[in-house]
Amino acid sequence: MQRVLLEQLVYWKNSSTRKPLIIEGARQVGKTWLMQTFGKTSFKQVVYLNFESSSRLKEIFLLDFDIQRLITVFEVETNLKIDAANTLIIFDEIQEAPKGLTALKYFYELAPQYFIIAAGSLLGISLQQNNSFPVGKVDLLNLYPMSFTEFLINMGEEKLSEQLTTRNWTVVSSFHEKLVGLLRLYYFIGGMPEVVANYIANKDLKAVRSIQKKILLGYENDFAKHAPSEIITKIRLVWQSIIAQLAKENRKFIYGQIKKGARAKDFESAIHWLVNAGLLLKINRIQKPSLPLNAYIDIDAFKLFLLDIGLLNAMGNLDATILLEKNAILQEYKGALTEQYICQQLSISHQLYYWQATNGTAEIDFVLQYQNKVIPIEVKAEENLKSKSLKLYVDTFSPSRAIRTSMSSYRTESWLTNIPLYAMEGLAWD
């Protein structure tokens, strides 16, 4: 498998200001594979330490943070001699070790010569709860499910992916139908590495769905294992409501749809847990599309999306034929599915919001801040190019760039640019 984040890890290794690195991300997105692959390809030796599987390692930081003692314990545990210049030290499931995150501070301050990467299945939860987080003493990267570009590369379409990345629209347009077909396949498979790898090896969509269901079950088991007991039931209710929330024409999260009479104060902590665990993506409404966008957040209005489009479709038990063909059966849900896809692609590199007119007559699906610009993005599921909400937004706020994304090919008009859905990752609107 190939992951784009490997390039960023190489940059981290060569940086003169390198600090211990924390990789965040939901369970099953490939953090352990990424760290070990980076170690094998960029270092002479890898020292892998899993704090969940070793009781000795769990307690290693409780005594003190003496670096030499710690290195000696690591060497004995792995039966390897650690050469600082040529060894990558991996702390996996670091949240299972009390004071494990604090230890990174001491490695940075007292032994910066060591290359250390830490990760954990529910590290996002630990980072929120840990009062001794080493602020300013670590580097951070977030690993998401595979993007559509990564999916193309691993499907053997690296040259086609390059044309998308360089926005060579003349060439891309020649492969439009092929890209649409691959995009529909991605809608079903999604970006979970195990799922993608299995499909590449076996081309079996039933096996794909089986693995997706297994991953979903694993997440639900995590609720009972790791969440505070008082909110486990609420977490399950929020989780189970995601399909219904997105199937609405207005995809704003409605507490009453979880259960009758539900209020924000009853479920805020459950939503917070799911977002910090990396399982849900939260997109807040902005009251005004002005810089900086986070100054105009409406904290009470938001949408929730799942971390991966393939898992969302598995959760909804959607048959492959519905997704792989141009099918009208899904109606409103097809719009939600497309928004899920765009949210997943853009969240990799941007903080996303959405905008709604005060009177509710217009809504822009996503708004993001790029350099000194506020960019509105309207999402169309197929080739319907009516853009009433986007036109109202443009007439009202006069943005320097307005984007509509759809299944249609690239084209520019006087007041907007239509970018194909398959080309929306990264900064394709430049």
N, C-alpha and C positions, 0 to 999 in steps of 0.2 A: 504493500500500500504506500501511497505517497500523500504527505500532508504539507500544506503550504507553510505551516508554522515551523517546520524544520529549518527553513531559511532564517527565520527570526532567532532561532536558538543558536545558529552559527554566528549571527551578528552579536548576540549576547556573549558568546564565548570570547569573541575577539574585541569586545568593548573595553576600553581603558577604565571605564567607570563601573565595571561589572559588580553586581552585588548578588548574594544568594537569590535564586529565582523561585518564585511560587507560581505554579500553574494551576489555575482554577478551572472548573468545568464540571458538569454533571457526571454521574456515574455512567460508564459505558461509552463515553465519547472518545476514548483512546489515549488517555493521559499516560498510563503505564507504558503502552507500546511506543508512544512518542518519545518518552524519556529514554527508554532502553535503546531504541533505534538511533537516536541522536548520540548516545554514548558509544554505541558500536561503530558508528560511521565517523565520529569526530574525535575519539579518544583511544588511547592504547588499552585502557582498562575501565571497567564499570564496577563500582561497588554499590550493589542494590540492597537497600535496607527497608523491610516492610514492617512498620510498627504495629500493624494489626495482627500479624501472624507470630510475633515473637514477644513473649512475656518479659524477657530480659530487656529488649529494646524499649519496651513501653516505659520502663522506669529509669532509663539511662540518664535523663536530664534532671531528675529529682535531687540527686546528691549535690551537683554543682555544674558549672559550665566550663570546667578545665578542658581546654581544647586537646591537649596531648592525651589526657585520659580518654576522652571521647574517641579520638582517632585510634587509639590502641584497642578499645572495645570493638570498634568497627572492623579492625583488621582481624581480631580473634574470631568475631562472629562470622566473617566471610572467608577467613583463611587466605586473605590477600594482603599484600604489602601496598600501602597507599603512597603513591608518588604524586604529590600535589599538582605538578605541572602536567601530568598525563592521565589523571584519573578523574572520572566523573562520579561524584557521590550522589546517589539518589535516595531521598527520604520519601518513601511512599506511605500513604495513609498517615501522614504526620499528625493529623488531628487526634489520633489515638494515643499519642505520647504527651502526658502532662508537661507543660513548659517547652514543648517541641518547637513551637513557633518562636518563642522567646530565644531559644538557642541560636536561631538564625542571626539574631542581632550580634551575638558574641563571635560567631564565625566571621561576620562582616568587619567588626571592629578589631578583633584580635588575630584573625587568620584569613585575611582576604585572598590568600594564594590558592585556597581550595575552591574547586568548582562544585557547587552544591545546587541541586534542583529538588524542590519539595512539591508534593501534590497529595490530594486526598479525595475520596469519593464525595464527601459532604463538607469539603473544606470551606465552602461559602458560608455555611452555618457557623462553623468554628470561628471564622474571621469576624463575623458579626458579634459573637458572644465573648470573644477573647479580649479582655481589657489590656493585656500586655502585648498586643500586636506590635511588631517592630516597625513602626511608621518611619519611613525614610531609610530603612536599613535593608530593604529587599526590593527586588524587581518583580513585577507582576505581568503575567500573560494569561489570557483566557482562551481555552480550547473549546470550540463549539463542534456540533456535528459537521460532517463534510458539507461544504458548500457545493453548489451546482458545478462550479469550475473544477473543484477537486474530484467530483463525481466523474466529470468528463475525462480528466487526466487518467484516473484509475480504470476507466472503461476503454482506455487505449486511444482516446481522442485528443491527445496532447496538442497536435498541430491545430485542430479546430479551436481548442481552448485558447491557444496563443492568439488566434485571430480575434476572438472575443475580447481578450485582455488588451490588445492593441487597438481595438475598435476599428478594425479594417472592414467597414460596413459593406463595401463592394463585394468582397469575398464572402463575408458572413451571410449576405442576402442570398447568395447562390446555394447555401446550405440551410436555408430557413426551415424547410419542411423536416429535414433530418434533425435539426436542433429542437423543433417543437416536439417531435416524437421522443427524443431523449429527455426532454423536460417532463413530458407526461410520465415517462418511466420513473424519473426521479421523484415525481409526486407520490408514486406508490412505494418505492424503495426507501426514499429519504436518505439521510446522511449518517446514520449510525454505522461506524466502521465494520462491525461484525456482520451487519446485514448486507452492506455493499460487498464485502469480501465473499460472502456466501453466494450472492447472486453472480458475481464475476466467475466464480468457480463452477457453479452448477446451473445457472440460468433457470432456476426453479422458483417461481413466484409464490408457490404454496409454502416452500421452506422459508422464504423471506418473511411471510406473514407469521409463521410459527415463531421465528426468532424475535420479531417485533413484539409479539404477545408475551414472550418470555421476559423481554426487557421491561415491558410495562408492569408485569407481575413483580419483577424485582424492585421496581420503584415503589410499588404499593407495600411490599414487605419492609422497605426502608422506613416507611411512615411509622410502623409499629416498633421498629428497632431503634430508631434514632430521634424521632420527634418527641417533644414533651407530652406526657400522657394526657394532659388536659386538653390538648388541641388535635389529637390524632383523628377523632371522629370528624372534626371540622375540616381538617386537611382532606380527608377522603371525600367529603361532600363537595368541597371546592373542585377537587380533581375530577370528580365524576360529572360536574356541571359544565366543564369546558366545551364539550361538543354542543350542548344546548345553547350555551352563551354565544358561540360563534355561528350557529345556524340562524340566529335572528337577523333580520335585515339591518337593524341597528346593533352593532356588535359591542357597544358599551357594556361593561360588566354590570349586571343587575343582581344585587344581593337577594332580592325576592325570588329569583329564579333558582337559587340553591334550595330554599324551602320557604314556605309561606311565612311572612312576618320577619324574615331574617334582616338584620341590620349590620351596618359596617362594623360597629364595635364588636360584634359577635364573631366576625370572620377575618378581621384585619391581620391578626397574628398568624392564622393559617396560610393566608395568601403570602405574607412576608416570608414564612418558612419555605414555601414552594419556590418562590422567586430566588431566595438566597441559595437554595439547593441546586439552582440552575435548571429546574424542571419546567418553569414557566417564564415567559418573557412578558414584562409589563410595560405597556405603552400609555403614558399619560396624555390627557388633552391639554393643549395650551390655550390660554384665553386670548392671546395676541401673538401673531407671528413676527416677533421683533427680537433682535439680539439683546442679550443672550436668551435663548429659548427657555432655559431652565429657570429664568426669573419670572416666567409667566405660566407656570404649571398650575393646573387645577387638580389638586391632590385627590379630590373626591370623584373624578371622572377618569376612567381608564379602560383599556382593553387588555385581555390576557390571551396569549398564544402559547402553544406547546413548544418545547425546545426543538422538535423535529417533525416535519410534515409527514414522513412515513409513519411515525408513531401515532400521529393524529388520525390518520386514515385507518390504522389498525384499531385504534380505540373506537372508531365509528363503524368498524367491520365493513368498510367499503370494498366491493369487489374490484379486482384489477381491471376488468373490461370497462367499468364506468370511468376510470381514470385514464386509461390508455386511449380512449376514443373521444371524439368530439361529441359529448353526450349532454342532453338537456335535462336529464333526470334529476340532477342535483339542485338545480334552481338556485336559491339564495346561498346554499352551502358552497357552491362553486366559487362564488365571490369571496367567501371566508377562507376557502382553501388557498386561493391566490394571494390573499392578504397574508396568510400564514407563511407562504413561500417567500414573499417579499420581505416580511419582517425577519425571517430567519437569515436571509442573505445579507440584509443591510445591518442587522444588529452586530454582525461580526466586527464592523469597523465604525459604527455610528450609534449615538444615542438617538432614539426615534421618539417622535410625538405624533399626535394627530390634532387637527383643527376642526372646529364646528362653528357655524354661524350662530349668533345669539338666538335667533328665532328658529334654529334647527332646520332651515331650508337648504343648507349646503354643508358638505363635509369633505375634507381632504384626508385621505386615508393615512398618509404619512407626511410628516414635515421633519426636516433635519437641518442642522447647522453645518455648513461646509465653508471653511475659511471665513470670509466676512459676508456670506450669503445665507439667506433662509430659502431652502428649496422645497417647494410643495410637490408631492408625488401622488397622482391619482392612479389607482389600480383597476384594470379591467381584466375579467377572467378570460375572455375570448377576443373577438375582433370588433366588438361594439365600441366605436370611437366617439360616441357622444360624451361630452365633457362639460356638462352644465355647471357642476360644482367648481371645477377648476377654472372655468371661464369667469365665474363670479369672483373667485379668489383673485385672479389676475386683474380683473377690472377694479377691484377694491384696493389691493395692496401693491400692484405693479412690481412683481418680483423680476429680477434680472434673468431668471431661468425657471421655467415650469416644465415638469415632466409628467407625461402620461405613459404608463407601461401596459402592454397588452400582448396578445399573440400575433399582432401585425408586425411587419418588418419596420426597420428604422426609417424614420422620415422626420423632417423638420417642417414646421408651419410658422406662420408669422408670430404666433404667441406661445407656442409650445413645441416640445420635442417628444416624439413617440419613440420609446426605446423598447425593443422586444423583451418580454419577461426573462428570457434566457440570458440576457446581457446586463442584468441589473446589479450584479455583484460588484462591489468595489466602487469606483468612481467613474462609472460608464457615462455619466452625463457631462463630463468635461468637454 
